[in-house]
Amino acid sequence: MSITLKKNCKYSLLVPTSMGVRITPINGQPVHSSSVFNMQATSAETNVASIPSYLGLPVKVLTTFVKGSPIAHFIKSNLRSRFMDFEGPDVDQGGPWGYRHQFNIADSGSGSRGPRVQNDRAGEIGRTLNVKDFDLERIFGVEGVQIVHLSGLIGALSPDTSKFCLDIARAAKKHGTRISFDLNYRASFWKGREKELHEIFTEIASVSDVLVGNEEDFQLCLGIEGPEAGGKSLADKIDSFKEMISRVKKAFPNASVFATTLRQVISTNEHLWGAIMLEGENWQVIEPRKINVLDRIGGGDGFVGGMLYGILKEWEPEKWIQFGWATGALATTFLTDYAQPADEEMVWSVWQGNARVKR
């Protein structure tokens, strides 16, 4: 195993995040033709953290809330139900045009009709995440954290959150906490801040132990040449992805684990799902396999959560990517953005292709 974890920590995993809610039409219907919606609490980072938390590892969330908001109450109750500790200030709303939690309005798609997602993030309270509201010396030095997972979504959300992620990475490095960084490039977040964010993301990547991203992430966040373009099938592109990851490894030698998922969409409800991981000098490849999809949102986060769980459990690296592949596939069978594994056996059954009834 190439990652040595800090011992005697209160928390296995910590994630900074901006919490919001997603509203989804029932029965796979599109938003514009629906009148009944399901609401759930969501964020990409807590999607990741849900895998370890549901499987019994201690998880902490750093976030911020709108004071007195029923949506904030809803989110806090949801985090408790996912067995997560959370910490963060309650900020005054500032009137009807002040702060609020983001809304994600999304349908799941069906068959030949793909999902559509509308992000409504005006006034998002998560943009105020600031290191002054958190005692990082206590969190990392006294309580202790084995892995902190950072996302480019939070890293690019606002100047405050960019600095917040950078300060967390520096504190984690100081106290021997391992750093996982999923680049998660979003063009709308980077507009007008390209140079600033490239420098911040490059510094975080330089101290990270685990780097996750697709070809767009590595190219646009870190300036790494991507895989060759072409009309080859996804399975045929694996060598090109390996070459890209090798270039990332050369540019960021502190990291010992590099990973990306592989996805080909056949229809909304049928995908080919694979993954590539480089651990030290050892390649682990899962060639794309068919999975059935109820809702695709959160599959990539599920992969990262499962991979980090394998690292936290100190399994052999081959199992990290297998478990991550399976938790990513499992997430697509839930209507929540996050997988809720009952136990490890449920996940390994997905990996084995065993969908028989368990009595």
C-alpha positions as a Python dict, from the first residue, in 0.01 Angstrom:
ca = {
    (1, 'M'): (0, 0, 0),
    (2, 'S'): (145, 336, -109),
    (3, 'I'): (-53, 557, 132),
    (4, 'T'): (27, 551, 504),
    (5, 'L'): (-256, 687, 713),
    (6, 'K'): (-229, 886, 1033),
    (7, 'K'): (-344, 688, 1338),
    (8, 'N'): (-558, 778, 1642),
    (9, 'C'): (-776, 1024, 1453),
    (10, 'K'): (-1132, 1116, 1548),
    (11, 'Y'): (-1235, 1130, 1182),
    (12, 'S'): (-1156, 901, 892),
    (13, 'L'): (-1276, 1150, 630),
    (14, 'L'): (-1345, 1523, 627),
    (15, 'V'): (-1511, 1720, 346),
    (16, 'P'): (-1569, 2095, 305),
    (17, 'T'): (-1885, 2158, 107),
    (18, 'S'): (-2170, 2389, 11),
    (19, 'M'): (-2496, 2214, 91),
    (20, 'G'): (-2811, 2260, -113),
    (21, 'V'): (-3121, 2076, -222),
    (22, 'R'): (-3218, 1899, -540),
    (23, 'I'): (-3577, 1881, -658),
    (24, 'T'): (-3661, 1603, -902),
    (25, 'P'): (-3984, 1514, -1084),
    (26, 'I'): (-4116, 1169, -999),
    (27, 'N'): (-4122, 875, -1241),
    (28, 'G'): (-3840, 1006, -1460),
    (29, 'Q'): (-4051, 1288, -1604),
    (30, 'P'): (-3903, 1615, -1735),
    (31, 'V'): (-3923, 1927, -1520),
    (32, 'H'): (-4136, 2136, -1755),
    (33, 'S'): (-4421, 1886, -1761),
    (34, 'S'): (-4424, 1796, -1390),
    (35, 'S'): (-4619, 1922, -1091),
    (36, 'V'): (-4495, 1681, -821),
    (37, 'F'): (-4128, 1686, -714),
    (38, 'N'): (-3912, 1502, -463),
    (39, 'M'): (-3666, 1712, -260),
    (40, 'Q'): (-3334, 1586, -122),
    (41, 'A'): (-3032, 1743, 45),
    (42, 'T'): (-2725, 1721, -173),
    (43, 'S'): (-2368, 1818, -252),
    (44, 'A'): (-2098, 1644, -453),
    (45, 'E'): (-1865, 1625, -154),
    (46, 'T'): (-2118, 1465, 82),
    (47, 'N'): (-2203, 1223, -200),
    (48, 'V'): (-1841, 1107, -169),
    (49, 'A'): (-1850, 1100, 211),
    (50, 'S'): (-2170, 895, 222),
    (51, 'I'): (-1992, 573, 128),
    (52, 'P'): (-1762, 572, 434),
    (53, 'S'): (-2032, 713, 664),
    (54, 'Y'): (-2295, 451, 576),
    (55, 'L'): (-2032, 179, 617),
    (56, 'G'): (-1948, 290, 968),
    (57, 'L'): (-1645, 521, 941),
    (58, 'P'): (-1652, 859, 1122),
    (59, 'V'): (-1704, 1148, 880),
    (60, 'K'): (-1711, 1524, 934),
    (61, 'V'): (-1856, 1795, 709),
    (62, 'L'): (-1742, 2159, 714),
    (63, 'T'): (-2009, 2386, 570),
    (64, 'T'): (-2223, 2691, 641),
    (65, 'F'): (-2597, 2741, 689),
    (66, 'V'): (-2862, 3011, 656),
    (67, 'K'): (-2975, 3097, 1007),
    (68, 'G'): (-3338, 3010, 1078),
    (69, 'S'): (-3395, 2862, 733),
    (70, 'P'): (-3624, 2557, 708),
    (71, 'I'): (-3401, 2436, 423),
    (72, 'A'): (-3100, 2453, 656),
    (73, 'H'): (-3297, 2252, 913),
    (74, 'F'): (-3383, 1997, 643),
    (75, 'I'): (-3015, 1969, 544),
    (76, 'K'): (-2894, 1929, 903),
    (77, 'S'): (-3146, 1654, 964),
    (78, 'N'): (-3033, 1479, 647),
    (79, 'L'): (-2665, 1493, 744),
    (80, 'R'): (-2749, 1343, 1084),
    (81, 'S'): (-2944, 1066, 912),
    (82, 'R'): (-2631, 988, 708),
    (83, 'F'): (-2430, 950, 1031),
    (84, 'M'): (-2219, 1259, 959),
    (85, 'D'): (-2091, 1517, 1207),
    (86, 'F'): (-2103, 1872, 1076),
    (87, 'E'): (-1960, 2207, 1177),
    (88, 'G'): (-2014, 2555, 1045),
    (89, 'P'): (-2167, 2894, 1120),
    (90, 'D'): (-2533, 2993, 1090),
    (91, 'V'): (-2531, 3314, 886),
    (92, 'D'): (-2815, 3569, 888),
    (93, 'Q'): (-3014, 3556, 568),
    (94, 'G'): (-3003, 3932, 523),
    (95, 'G'): (-3357, 3971, 396),
    (96, 'P'): (-3546, 3811, 107),
    (97, 'W'): (-3269, 3901, -141),
    (98, 'G'): (-2989, 3773, 81),
    (99, 'Y'): (-2837, 3431, 131),
    (100, 'R'): (-2993, 3092, 65),
    (101, 'H'): (-2897, 2733, 0),
    (102, 'Q'): (-2852, 2643, -366),
    (103, 'F'): (-3129, 2469, -561),
    (104, 'N'): (-3049, 2200, -814),
    (105, 'I'): (-3346, 2135, -1042),
    (106, 'A'): (-3294, 1811, -1232),
    (107, 'D'): (-3484, 1530, -1394),
    (108, 'S'): (-3343, 1179, -1423),
    (109, 'G'): (-3416, 1131, -1794),
    (110, 'S'): (-3555, 811, -1936),
    (111, 'G'): (-3460, 588, -2229),
    (112, 'S'): (-3363, 801, -2528),
    (113, 'R'): (-3431, 1128, -2339),
    (114, 'G'): (-3127, 1240, -2145),
    (115, 'P'): (-3135, 1413, -1804),
    (116, 'R'): (-3148, 1791, -1786),
    (117, 'V'): (-3003, 1986, -1494),
    (118, 'Q'): (-3061, 2351, -1399),
    (119, 'N'): (-2841, 2493, -1124),
    (120, 'D'): (-2992, 2787, -937),
    (121, 'R'): (-2709, 2918, -718),
    (122, 'A'): (-2779, 3292, -681),
    (123, 'G'): (-2708, 3406, -327),
    (124, 'E'): (-2555, 3070, -235),
    (125, 'I'): (-2454, 3066, 131),
    (126, 'G'): (-2169, 2823, 58),
    (127, 'R'): (-1983, 3101, -125),
    (128, 'T'): (-1911, 3255, 216),
    (129, 'L'): (-1710, 2955, 346),
    (130, 'N'): (-1416, 3116, 520),
    (131, 'V'): (-1127, 2979, 722),
    (132, 'K'): (-1192, 3235, 1000),
    (133, 'D'): (-1505, 3038, 1092),
    (134, 'F'): (-1315, 2714, 1160),
    (135, 'D'): (-1036, 2620, 1399),
    (136, 'L'): (-816, 2416, 1166),
    (137, 'E'): (-556, 2357, 1437),
    (138, 'R'): (-821, 2188, 1650),
    (139, 'I'): (-973, 1995, 1361),
    (140, 'F'): (-645, 1862, 1218),
    (141, 'G'): (-412, 1885, 1517),
    (142, 'V'): (-633, 1784, 1812),
    (143, 'E'): (-927, 1587, 1669),
    (144, 'G'): (-726, 1445, 1381),
    (145, 'V'): (-832, 1350, 1028),
    (146, 'Q'): (-698, 1062, 817),
    (147, 'I'): (-807, 1193, 473),
    (148, 'V'): (-950, 1528, 369),
    (149, 'H'): (-1135, 1524, 37),
    (150, 'L'): (-1136, 1850, -159),
    (151, 'S'): (-1341, 1921, -469),
    (152, 'G'): (-1279, 2169, -746),
    (153, 'L'): (-1645, 2268, -717),
    (154, 'I'): (-1576, 2423, -377),
    (155, 'G'): (-1227, 2532, -479),
    (156, 'A'): (-1370, 2750, -758),
    (157, 'L'): (-1702, 2857, -605),
    (158, 'S'): (-1581, 3198, -485),
    (159, 'P'): (-1256, 3375, -385),
    (160, 'D'): (-1337, 3292, -21),
    (161, 'T'): (-1390, 2922, -87),
    (162, 'S'): (-1076, 2905, -302),
    (163, 'K'): (-868, 3038, -13),
    (164, 'F'): (-1059, 2811, 226),
    (165, 'C'): (-962, 2499, 29),
    (166, 'L'): (-602, 2617, 0),
    (167, 'D'): (-581, 2679, 377),
    (168, 'I'): (-734, 2336, 446),
    (169, 'A'): (-479, 2169, 217),
    (170, 'R'): (-193, 2350, 393),
    (171, 'A'): (-326, 2257, 741),
    (172, 'A'): (-380, 1896, 636),
    (173, 'K'): (-26, 1874, 498),
    (174, 'K'): (116, 2024, 819),
    (175, 'H'): (-59, 1767, 1039),
    (176, 'G'): (1, 1457, 827),
    (177, 'T'): (-353, 1423, 693),
    (178, 'R'): (-370, 1271, 346),
    (179, 'I'): (-529, 1487, 77),
    (180, 'S'): (-767, 1370, -194),
    (181, 'F'): (-848, 1622, -470),
    (182, 'D'): (-1119, 1573, -733),
    (183, 'L'): (-1064, 1854, -984),
    (184, 'N'): (-1427, 1882, -1101),
    (185, 'Y'): (-1377, 2160, -1357),
    (186, 'R'): (-1678, 2384, -1429),
    (187, 'A'): (-1633, 2647, -1701),
    (188, 'S'): (-1891, 2883, -1550),
    (189, 'F'): (-1702, 2886, -1218),
    (190, 'W'): (-1368, 2959, -1386),
    (191, 'K'): (-1483, 3241, -1613),
    (192, 'G'): (-1269, 3549, -1549),
    (193, 'R'): (-1059, 3371, -1282),
    (194, 'E'): (-858, 3132, -1499),
    (195, 'K'): (-507, 3242, -1397),
    (196, 'E'): (-593, 3272, -1025),
    (197, 'L'): (-764, 2933, -1011),
    (198, 'H'): (-495, 2758, -1214),
    (199, 'E'): (-239, 2870, -954),
    (200, 'I'): (-458, 2763, -660),
    (201, 'F'): (-548, 2426, -810),
    (202, 'T'): (-184, 2364, -901),
    (203, 'E'): (-74, 2427, -541),
    (204, 'I'): (-344, 2197, -399),
    (205, 'A'): (-258, 1928, -654),
    (206, 'S'): (111, 1958, -565),
    (207, 'V'): (45, 1852, -203),
    (208, 'S'): (-229, 1598, -277),
    (209, 'D'): (-189, 1225, -228),
    (210, 'V'): (-486, 1125, -446),
    (211, 'L'): (-577, 1307, -769),
    (212, 'V'): (-904, 1236, -949),
    (213, 'G'): (-1026, 1383, -1275),
    (214, 'N'): (-1130, 1323, -1631),
    (215, 'E'): (-947, 1441, -1941),
    (216, 'E'): (-1114, 1784, -1931),
    (217, 'D'): (-1029, 1832, -1563),
    (218, 'F'): (-657, 1762, -1603),
    (219, 'Q'): (-631, 1976, -1917),
    (220, 'L'): (-829, 2281, -1809),
    (221, 'C'): (-740, 2290, -1438),
    (222, 'L'): (-375, 2188, -1450),
    (223, 'G'): (-272, 2237, -1813),
    (224, 'I'): (-190, 1868, -1873),
    (225, 'E'): (-216, 1742, -2230),
    (226, 'G'): (-523, 1520, -2264),
    (227, 'P'): (-572, 1184, -2438),
    (228, 'E'): (-573, 1162, -2815),
    (229, 'A'): (-902, 1251, -2978),
    (230, 'G'): (-1063, 1010, -3215),
    (231, 'G'): (-1361, 790, -3289),
    (232, 'K'): (-1230, 483, -3110),
    (233, 'S'): (-1449, 300, -2860),
    (234, 'L'): (-1410, 379, -2493),
    (235, 'A'): (-1224, 54, -2425),
    (236, 'D'): (-979, 135, -2706),
    (237, 'K'): (-900, 471, -2550),
    (238, 'I'): (-760, 323, -2230),
    (239, 'D'): (-398, 348, -2349),
    (240, 'S'): (-449, 719, -2426),
    (241, 'F'): (-588, 776, -2079),
    (242, 'K'): (-289, 595, -1930),
    (243, 'E'): (-54, 826, -2118),
    (244, 'M'): (-241, 1129, -1983),
    (245, 'I'): (-227, 1002, -1625),
    (246, 'S'): (147, 936, -1666),
    (247, 'R'): (191, 1301, -1764),
    (248, 'V'): (-6, 1408, -1454),
    (249, 'K'): (215, 1185, -1235),
    (250, 'K'): (530, 1342, -1380),
    (251, 'A'): (396, 1693, -1313),
    (252, 'F'): (271, 1611, -960),
    (253, 'P'): (509, 1353, -811),
    (254, 'N'): (385, 1400, -453),
    (255, 'A'): (65, 1211, -537),
    (256, 'S'): (73, 833, -529),
    (257, 'V'): (-279, 759, -657),
    (258, 'F'): (-434, 888, -979),
    (259, 'A'): (-779, 785, -1097),
    (260, 'T'): (-1043, 851, -1359),
    (261, 'T'): (-1372, 690, -1451),
    (262, 'L'): (-1473, 578, -1798),
    (263, 'R'): (-1830, 616, -1914),
    (264, 'Q'): (-2009, 555, -2242),
    (265, 'V'): (-2379, 634, -2257),
    (266, 'I'): (-2584, 384, -2458),
    (267, 'S'): (-2913, 528, -2333),
    (268, 'T'): (-3021, 715, -2022),
    (269, 'N'): (-3072, 382, -1846),
    (270, 'E'): (-2782, 182, -1989),
    (271, 'H'): (-2417, 284, -1960),
    (272, 'L'): (-2079, 123, -2001),
    (273, 'W'): (-1885, 196, -1679),
    (274, 'G'): (-1514, 151, -1622),
    (275, 'A'): (-1220, 302, -1436),
    (276, 'I'): (-843, 348, -1443),
    (277, 'M'): (-618, 391, -1141),
    (278, 'L'): (-243, 431, -1112),
    (279, 'E'): (-112, 343, -766),
    (280, 'G'): (262, 393, -738),
    (281, 'E'): (388, 224, -1054),
    (282, 'N'): (97, -20, -1072),
    (283, 'W'): (-193, 16, -1312),
    (284, 'Q'): (-540, -105, -1220),
    (285, 'V'): (-789, -104, -1507),
    (286, 'I'): (-1155, -199, -1512),
    (287, 'E'): (-1268, -220, -1872),
    (288, 'P'): (-1614, -71, -1927),
    (289, 'R'): (-1896, -303, -1825),
    (290, 'K'): (-2270, -260, -1874),
    (291, 'I'): (-2463, -111, -1584),
    (292, 'N'): (-2832, -26, -1560),
    (293, 'V'): (-2896, 332, -1449),
    (294, 'L'): (-3191, 471, -1258),
    (295, 'D'): (-3034, 816, -1208),
    (296, 'R'): (-2678, 889, -1322),
    (297, 'I'): (-2609, 1191, -1100),
    (298, 'G'): (-2358, 1106, -827),
    (299, 'G'): (-2201, 802, -994),
    (300, 'G'): (-1858, 964, -1017),
    (301, 'D'): (-1878, 1080, -655),
    (302, 'G'): (-1975, 727, -555),
    (303, 'F'): (-1662, 596, -727),
    (304, 'V'): (-1438, 834, -533),
    (305, 'G'): (-1612, 753, -205),
    (306, 'G'): (-1564, 380, -257),
    (307, 'M'): (-1201, 418, -357),
    (308, 'L'): (-1129, 631, -49),
    (309, 'Y'): (-1310, 378, 169),
    (310, 'G'): (-1077, 106, 39),
    (311, 'I'): (-777, 324, 121),
    (312, 'L'): (-911, 398, 469),
    (313, 'K'): (-967, 27, 530),
    (314, 'E'): (-604, -34, 423),
    (315, 'W'): (-701, -293, 163),
    (316, 'E'): (-478, -396, -124),
    (317, 'P'): (-493, -134, -405),
    (318, 'E'): (-665, -373, -647),
    (319, 'K'): (-968, -365, -418),
    (320, 'W'): (-976, 18, -403),
    (321, 'I'): (-1076, 55, -765),
    (322, 'Q'): (-1305, -250, -761),
    (323, 'F'): (-1496, -118, -463),
    (324, 'G'): (-1504, 232, -613),
    (325, 'W'): (-1637, 100, -943),
    (326, 'A'): (-1909, -87, -756),
    (327, 'T'): (-2009, 204, -528),
    (328, 'G'): (-2027, 429, -835),
    (329, 'A'): (-2251, 176, -1009),
    (330, 'L'): (-2453, 137, -689),
    (331, 'A'): (-2510, 515, -668),
    (332, 'T'): (-2682, 510, -1008),
    (333, 'T'): (-2945, 271, -870),
    (334, 'F'): (-3058, 527, -607),
    (335, 'L'): (-3286, 826, -659),
    (336, 'T'): (-3069, 1018, -412),
    (337, 'D'): (-2744, 1156, -555),
    (338, 'Y'): (-2555, 938, -308),
    (339, 'A'): (-2536, 564, -257),
    (340, 'Q'): (-2659, 423, 72),
    (341, 'P'): (-2485, 86, 103),
    (342, 'A'): (-2631, -137, 374),
    (343, 'D'): (-2299, -316, 416),
    (344, 'E'): (-1985, -411, 222),
    (345, 'E'): (-2151, -726, 94),
    (346, 'M'): (-2406, -521, -99),
    (347, 'V'): (-2121, -342, -277),
    (348, 'W'): (-1922, -657, -354),
    (349, 'S'): (-2237, -817, -497),
    (350, 'V'): (-2255, -529, -747),
    (351, 'W'): (-1890, -588, -839),
    (352, 'Q'): (-1956, -961, -886),
    (353, 'G'): (-2265, -899, -1098),
    (354, 'N'): (-2479, -1084, -846),
    (355, 'A'): (-2827, -929, -844),
    (356, 'R'): (-3000, -1231, -693),
    (357, 'V'): (-3242, -1193, -405),
    (358, 'K'): (-3071, -1205, -67),
    (359, 'R'): (-3296, -1364, 196),
}
